[in-house]
Amino acid sequence: MNNGSQVVVITGAAQGIGRSIATRFHRSSAKLALLDMDIKPFQEWIKELGRDVLLVKCNVTNRLEVEAARDQILAHFGRIDVLINNAGIGKSPHHLEEVKEEDWRQVLDVNLTGVFLCTQVFGTSMLDRGGAIVNISSMSGLIPSPLRGAYSASKAGVLMLTAQTALAWGRRKVRANAVCPGIIETTMATRNYKGPGSRQARIDLVPSGRLGTPEDVANVVFFLASPESEYINGEFIRVDGGFTLTTMLQYSNI
Ligand SMILES: NC(=O)c1ccc[n+]([C@@H]2O[C@H](COP(=O)([O-])OP(=O)(O)OC[C@H]3O[C@@H](n4cnc5c(N)ncnc54)[C@H](O)[C@@H]3O)[C@@H](O)[C@H]2O)c1
């Protein structure tokens, strides 16, 4: 099956990376089920998208809402072929000793438990029929992110859940892979660098010489959901312009 005839479920699709992923699939004529807890940003955009798009208000941390979304999608499109677990949140930076338990729980709830719930609820409907899951982790899931312990822990958890899903469901025709974006210019990232020179300081850290765009991530997600990547299963792909390669640079002059 090519991407054009797929029924694709995307969580956190109202803005940022999720929206770019939706746009990428829409270009190839896929049928889209776009989920978000805040569907206001969809209202104008949905008119542009027009055909074959179902909007569903859904908080990925709430099992009943996720199950209701699945029922609505199956009633509308008849099947699900691809699940993109993209919904995620970050919190303002804190030293580990100052992280509020409430914030820790919320980040883990959305970024990890949300992926688990959607994988279980939507993924089950793909078992034995075939499908692909792409989870949006982060470079912070591969290396600890300073002052963002909960976020890093949640995204590392997503990578293990991805591997677990690939292992458990490979023989039942469902693949699972993850993408680890670097700094991608969306609301989530740009609110961290409002100070003068702060954006440039980040660019200076990226070997590719620029920050990432949501489209950079969407293109890789699209590939991982397509038949061209059929034999890739349980893989983590960095989309960070080489950022995570620079970890040892600070030692090069010692
Ligand atoms: N922007 C980056 O630099 C960056 C880097 C690495 C990974 N990521 C990851 O990419 C994904 C998308 O990030 P983004 O930058 O586009 O963020 P964003 O804040 O621009 O968009 C996130 C979307 O998820 C939705 N959402 C949040 N909680 C939800 C919930 N409980 N249920 C349903 N929807 C929910 C929001 O309403 C929003 O529309 C996230 O998982 C994020 O952790 C982003």
The ligand as an SDF file (V2000), in Angstrom:
LIG
                    3D

 44 48  0  0  0  0  0  0  0  0999 V2000
   10.1920   21.5730   18.7070 N   0  0  0  0  0  0  0  0  0  0  0  0
   11.2580   20.8850   19.0410 C   0  0  0  0  0  0  0  0  0  0  0  0
   12.3760   21.4260   19.0860 O   0  0  0  0  0  0  0  0  0  0  0  0
   11.1670   19.4310   19.3780 C   0  0  0  0  0  0  0  0  0  0  0  0
   12.3600   18.7060   19.5150 C   0  0  0  0  0  0  0  0  0  0  0  0
   12.3040   17.3600   19.8090 C   0  0  0  0  0  0  0  0  0  0  0  0
   11.0780   16.7140   19.9470 C   0  0  0  0  0  0  0  0  0  0  0  0
    9.9260   17.4370   19.8090 N   0  0  0  0  0  0  0  0  0  0  0  0
    8.6680   16.7140   19.9860 C   0  0  0  0  0  0  0  0  0  0  0  0
    7.8560   16.8720   18.8280 O   0  0  0  0  0  0  0  0  0  0  0  0
    6.4790   16.7960   19.1990 C   0  0  0  0  0  0  0  0  0  0  0  0
    5.7350   18.0290   18.6840 C   0  0  0  0  0  0  0  0  0  0  0  0
    6.3400   19.1680   19.2450 O   0  0  0  0  0  0  0  0  0  0  0  0
    6.0830   20.6500   18.7010 P   0  0  0  0  0  0  0  0  0  0  0  0
    7.3770   21.3650   18.8050 O   0  0  0  0  0  0  0  0  0  0  0  0
    5.3660   20.6160   17.4080 O   0  0  0  0  0  0  0  0  0  0  0  0
    5.1390   21.1830   19.8850 O   0  0  0  0  0  0  0  0  0  0  0  0
    3.8950   22.1990   19.8600 P   0  0  0  0  0  0  0  0  0  0  0  0
    3.7470   22.6300   21.2720 O   0  0  0  0  0  0  0  0  0  0  0  0
    4.0710   23.2040   18.7890 O   0  0  0  0  0  0  0  0  0  0  0  0
    2.6770   21.2240   19.4490 O   0  0  0  0  0  0  0  0  0  0  0  0
    2.2700   20.1530   20.2600 C   0  0  0  0  0  0  0  0  0  0  0  0
    0.8110   19.8310   19.9890 C   0  0  0  0  0  0  0  0  0  0  0  0
    0.4450   18.7440   20.8590 O   0  0  0  0  0  0  0  0  0  0  0  0
   -0.8100   19.0470   21.4350 C   0  0  0  0  0  0  0  0  0  0  0  0
   -0.9490   18.3590   22.7270 N   0  0  0  0  0  0  0  0  0  0  0  0
   -0.2730   18.6000   23.8860 C   0  0  0  0  0  0  0  0  0  0  0  0
   -0.7080   17.8050   24.8660 N   0  0  0  0  0  0  0  0  0  0  0  0
   -1.6650   17.0140   24.3230 C   0  0  0  0  0  0  0  0  0  0  0  0
   -2.5000   15.9820   24.8320 C   0  0  0  0  0  0  0  0  0  0  0  0
   -2.4400   15.6060   26.1270 N   0  0  0  0  0  0  0  0  0  0  0  0
   -3.3770   15.3790   23.9940 N   0  0  0  0  0  0  0  0  0  0  0  0
   -3.4690   15.7620   22.7020 C   0  0  0  0  0  0  0  0  0  0  0  0
   -2.7240   16.7460   22.1680 N   0  0  0  0  0  0  0  0  0  0  0  0
   -1.8270   17.3610   22.9640 C   0  0  0  0  0  0  0  0  0  0  0  0
   -0.8320   20.5630   21.6000 C   0  0  0  0  0  0  0  0  0  0  0  0
   -2.1570   21.0720   21.7270 O   0  0  0  0  0  0  0  0  0  0  0  0
   -0.1300   20.9940   20.3110 C   0  0  0  0  0  0  0  0  0  0  0  0
   -1.0520   21.1740   19.2440 O   0  0  0  0  0  0  0  0  0  0  0  0
    6.4380   16.6960   20.7300 C   0  0  0  0  0  0  0  0  0  0  0  0
    6.3200   15.3310   21.0970 O   0  0  0  0  0  0  0  0  0  0  0  0
    7.8110   17.2170   21.1320 C   0  0  0  0  0  0  0  0  0  0  0  0
    8.2390   16.7200   22.3700 O   0  0  0  0  0  0  0  0  0  0  0  0
    9.9360   18.7830   19.5230 C   0  0  0  0  0  0  0  0  0  0  0  0
  1  2  1  0
  2  3  2  0
  2  4  1  0
  4  5  1  0
  4 44  2  0
  5  6  2  0
  6  7  1  0
  7  8  2  0
  8  9  1  0
  8 44  1  0
  9 10  1  0
  9 42  1  0
 10 11  1  0
 11 12  1  0
 11 40  1  0
 12 13  1  0
 13 14  1  0
 14 15  2  0
 14 16  1  0
 14 17  1  0
 17 18  1  0
 18 19  2  0
 18 20  1  0
 18 21  1  0
 21 22  1  0
 22 23  1  0
 23 24  1  0
 23 38  1  0
 24 25  1  0
 25 26  1  0
 25 36  1  0
 26 27  1  0
 26 35  1  0
 27 28  2  0
 28 29  1  0
 29 30  1  0
 29 35  2  0
 30 31  1  0
 30 32  2  0
 32 33  1  0
 33 34  2  0
 34 35  1  0
 36 37  1  0
 36 38  1  0
 38 39  1  0
 40 41  1  0
 40 42  1  0
 42 43  1  0
M  CHG  2   8   1  16  -1
M  END
$$$$
